[in-house]
Amino acid sequence: MRIEPTLAMVASRQFGLSGPLDCHVYAIRHATDIVLIDTGSGLYTELLLQNLFNEFPKCTVAAAIITHAHLDHCGGAATLREHTQCKIIAPRLCRQTVESGDEEASGLRVAREQGVYPQDVRLRPCPVDIAVEDGDIFSAGGLHFRAIHVRGHSRDAFCYFIQLRGRNWLFSGDVVFYGGVLGVINAEGSDMEGYRADLHKLSGLAVEGLFPGHGLFTLCDGQSHLDCAIEQSRKGFLGPQIGQGDLIF
């Protein structure tokens, strides 16, 4: 699904682009290189790649950047790497989890018990080629990204900021969603303490395009959604949380 000339969504549960266990997977094109944001669950990788090359034919997948080590975001890394020889870029905090396929650290074991994932779903280990830390500026596919660590959804949750053709975009993973919704879930490592400590890092970015891992995205005034969440936290209130009412994945 083409969002704009250099950006497409190539997997998604909500938009019906792949399977029901995938997050939004974004593809950014730069010349003939593609950079993916997240990898999906790994259960529908062939469809993801079909969507990708329908949108951007004759391009090469240079890298896949992981926002955090939950299955719907990182589970496809191994299969994508095998199919495309792309580099896998991930937060250093989740490197060991991804490389070992640690289902305890990723929360997959608990999520299976909660019925989030089928009992036969597994996390395939995958080498991480580049590990990033908070504030790192790194290159992938000729594009330059800034890594921003914002705890709250998980301990290893990162957002990625990029300036492209004079516009500021933020790929926020499960940290902040459209409307300033926060990604607190009933899982170890997910809490408001992380948001209180780190959410301020998303202020002052002048974000236009906000592209979260689930739900709606926007091409304009994305900063207003971030500021909504930041202001609620600053005032000592709990903003809207994923899973409340119709705010679902």
C-alpha positions as CSV (number, residue, x, y, z in Angstrom):
1,M,0.0,0.0,0.0
2,R,1.7,3.1,-1.2
3,I,1.6,6.0,1.3
4,E,3.7,8.4,-0.7
5,P,6.2,8.1,-3.6
6,T,9.1,6.8,-1.4
7,L,7.1,5.1,1.4
8,A,4.8,2.0,1.4
9,M,3.3,-0.2,4.0
10,V,4.0,-3.8,2.9
11,A,2.6,-5.8,5.9
12,S,-0.2,-5.0,8.4
13,R,-2.9,-6.7,10.4
14,Q,-5.2,-3.8,10.4
15,F,-5.0,-3.0,6.7
16,G,-5.2,-6.6,5.7
17,L,-1.9,-6.5,3.8
18,S,-0.5,-9.7,5.3
19,G,-1.6,-11.9,8.2
20,P,-3.3,-11.3,11.6
21,L,0.0,-11.5,13.6
22,D,1.9,-8.8,11.8
23,C,2.6,-5.2,12.8
24,H,2.8,-2.5,10.2
25,V,5.9,-3.0,8.2
26,Y,7.1,0.1,6.3
27,A,9.3,0.2,3.3
28,I,11.3,3.3,2.5
29,R,12.9,3.6,-1.0
30,H,16.1,5.5,-1.6
31,A,17.3,5.2,-5.2
32,T,17.2,1.4,-5.7
33,D,17.6,0.5,-2.0
34,I,14.8,-0.4,0.4
35,V,14.9,0.0,4.2
36,L,12.2,-1.8,6.1
37,I,11.0,-0.7,9.5
38,D,10.3,-3.9,11.4
39,T,9.9,-7.3,9.9
40,G,6.5,-8.7,10.9
41,S,5.9,-12.0,12.7
42,G,7.7,-14.1,10.1
43,L,4.6,-16.1,9.3
44,Y,3.7,-14.2,6.2
45,T,7.1,-13.1,4.8
46,E,6.4,-14.3,1.3
47,L,3.4,-12.1,1.1
48,L,5.3,-9.2,2.6
49,L,8.0,-9.5,-0.1
50,Q,5.4,-9.9,-2.8
51,N,3.8,-6.6,-1.6
52,L,7.2,-5.0,-1.4
53,F,8.3,-5.8,-4.9
54,N,4.9,-4.9,-6.3
55,E,5.3,-1.4,-4.9
56,F,9.0,-1.0,-5.6
57,P,10.1,-3.4,-8.4
58,K,13.8,-3.8,-9.2
59,C,14.9,-2.6,-5.8
60,T,17.1,-4.3,-3.3
61,V,16.3,-4.7,0.4
62,A,19.4,-3.1,2.1
63,A,18.3,-3.3,5.7
64,A,15.5,-4.1,8.2
65,I,15.4,-1.9,11.3
66,I,13.7,-3.5,14.4
67,T,11.9,-1.3,16.9
68,H,11.7,-3.9,19.7
69,A,11.8,-7.6,20.3
70,H,8.1,-8.5,20.3
71,L,7.3,-11.3,17.8
72,D,5.0,-9.2,15.6
73,H,7.9,-6.7,15.0
74,C,11.0,-8.9,14.9
75,G,9.8,-12.5,14.2
76,G,10.4,-12.1,10.4
77,A,14.0,-11.0,10.7
78,A,15.6,-14.4,10.1
79,T,13.5,-15.3,7.0
80,L,13.9,-11.8,5.5
81,R,17.7,-12.0,6.0
82,E,17.8,-15.4,4.3
83,H,15.6,-14.2,1.3
84,T,17.2,-10.8,0.7
85,Q,20.6,-10.9,2.5
86,C,19.6,-7.6,4.1
87,K,21.4,-6.3,7.2
88,I,19.4,-6.5,10.4
89,I,19.6,-3.4,12.6
90,A,18.3,-3.6,16.1
91,P,18.6,-1.9,19.5
92,R,21.6,-3.3,21.5
93,L,19.1,-3.9,24.3
94,C,17.3,-6.6,22.3
95,R,20.3,-8.0,20.3
96,Q,20.7,-11.0,22.5
97,T,17.0,-11.7,22.4
98,V,16.9,-11.6,18.6
99,E,20.1,-13.5,18.1
100,S,19.2,-16.3,20.5
101,G,15.4,-16.4,19.8
102,D,14.8,-16.0,23.5
103,E,11.1,-16.5,23.9
104,E,11.1,-15.6,27.6
105,A,12.9,-12.3,27.1
106,S,10.8,-11.4,24.0
107,G,7.6,-12.1,26.0
108,L,6.5,-14.7,23.5
109,R,6.1,-17.5,26.0
110,V,3.7,-15.4,28.2
111,A,1.9,-14.1,25.1
112,R,1.2,-17.6,24.0
113,E,-0.2,-18.4,27.4
114,Q,-2.5,-15.3,27.1
115,G,-3.7,-16.6,23.8
116,V,-2.1,-13.7,21.8
117,Y,-0.2,-16.2,19.6
118,P,-0.9,-19.8,18.7
119,Q,0.9,-22.5,20.6
120,D,3.1,-23.5,17.7
121,V,4.5,-20.0,17.0
122,R,8.2,-19.8,17.6
123,L,10.8,-17.0,17.4
124,R,13.6,-17.9,15.0
125,P,17.1,-16.7,16.0
126,C,18.6,-14.2,13.7
127,P,22.0,-12.5,13.7
128,V,22.0,-8.7,14.2
129,D,24.5,-6.9,11.9
130,I,24.3,-3.5,13.6
131,A,23.3,-2.8,17.2
132,V,22.2,0.8,18.0
133,E,21.9,2.7,21.2
134,D,20.0,5.8,22.3
135,G,21.0,8.8,20.3
136,D,23.0,7.0,17.7
137,I,22.9,8.4,14.1
138,F,23.3,5.5,11.7
139,S,23.0,4.9,8.0
140,A,21.0,2.3,6.1
141,G,20.4,2.1,2.4
142,G,21.8,5.6,2.0
143,L,19.4,7.1,4.5
144,H,20.3,8.5,7.9
145,F,18.3,7.7,11.0
146,R,18.5,8.7,14.7
147,A,17.7,6.1,17.3
148,I,15.5,7.2,20.2
149,H,15.1,4.9,23.2
150,V,11.7,5.4,24.9
151,R,10.8,2.8,27.5
152,G,7.2,2.2,28.5
153,H,5.9,-0.3,26.0
154,S,8.9,-2.5,26.6
155,R,12.4,-1.9,28.0
156,D,14.0,-2.2,24.5
157,A,11.5,0.0,22.7
158,F,13.0,2.4,20.1
159,C,11.7,5.0,17.7
160,Y,13.5,6.1,14.6
161,F,13.7,9.7,13.3
162,I,14.6,10.5,9.7
163,Q,14.6,13.7,7.7
164,L,13.7,13.0,4.1
165,R,13.4,15.7,1.4
166,G,13.0,18.4,4.1
167,R,10.3,16.5,6.0
168,N,10.6,15.0,9.5
169,W,9.3,11.5,9.9
170,L,9.1,9.3,13.1
171,F,8.6,5.6,13.0
172,S,7.4,5.1,16.6
173,G,6.9,1.3,16.8
174,D,4.6,0.6,19.7
175,V,5.8,3.6,21.8
176,V,3.2,6.2,20.7
177,F,0.2,5.8,18.4
178,Y,-2.1,8.2,16.6
179,G,-4.0,10.4,19.0
180,G,-1.2,10.3,21.6
181,V,-2.2,6.7,22.7
182,L,0.6,5.0,24.7
183,G,1.6,1.4,24.3
184,V,1.3,0.2,27.9
185,I,0.4,-3.5,27.9
186,N,0.1,-6.2,30.6
187,A,3.6,-7.6,30.1
188,E,6.9,-7.5,32.1
189,G,8.8,-4.3,31.2
190,S,5.8,-2.3,30.2
191,D,4.9,0.5,32.6
192,M,4.4,4.2,33.0
193,E,7.7,4.5,34.8
194,G,9.6,4.2,31.4
195,Y,7.3,6.7,29.8
196,R,7.8,9.2,32.6
197,A,11.6,8.9,32.2
198,D,11.8,8.9,28.4
199,L,8.8,10.3,26.7
200,H,10.2,13.9,26.7
201,K,12.8,12.8,24.1
202,L,10.1,13.0,21.5
203,S,9.4,16.7,22.1
204,G,10.6,19.4,19.8
205,L,11.2,17.1,16.8
206,A,8.8,19.0,14.5
207,V,7.5,15.6,13.2
208,E,5.2,15.7,10.2
209,G,4.9,12.1,9.3
210,L,4.1,9.8,12.3
211,F,4.2,6.1,11.5
212,P,3.4,3.8,14.4
213,G,3.5,0.0,14.4
214,H,-0.3,-0.4,14.5
215,G,-3.4,1.6,13.8
216,L,-3.6,5.0,12.0
217,F,-0.7,7.0,10.7
218,T,-0.5,10.6,9.5
219,L,1.6,12.5,6.9
220,C,1.1,15.9,8.6
221,D,1.3,17.4,12.1
222,G,2.5,14.2,13.7
223,Q,4.1,16.2,16.4
224,S,0.7,17.1,17.8
225,H,0.1,13.5,18.6
226,L,3.4,13.2,20.4
227,D,2.8,16.4,22.3
228,C,-0.6,15.2,23.4
229,A,1.0,12.2,25.1
230,I,3.9,14.2,26.5
231,E,1.6,16.9,28.0
232,Q,-0.7,14.4,29.6
233,S,2.3,12.7,31.2
234,R,3.8,16.0,32.3
235,K,0.5,16.9,34.1
236,G,0.6,13.6,36.0
237,F,-2.3,12.1,34.1
238,L,-2.4,8.7,32.4
239,G,-3.1,9.3,28.7
240,P,-5.2,6.8,26.7
241,Q,-3.6,3.4,26.5
242,I,-3.7,0.7,23.8
243,G,-6.3,-1.8,24.6
244,Q,-8.8,0.6,26.2
245,G,-12.2,0.7,24.5
246,D,-11.6,0.5,20.7
247,L,-7.9,1.3,21.0
248,I,-6.7,-2.1,20.0
249,F,-3.9,-3.5,18.0
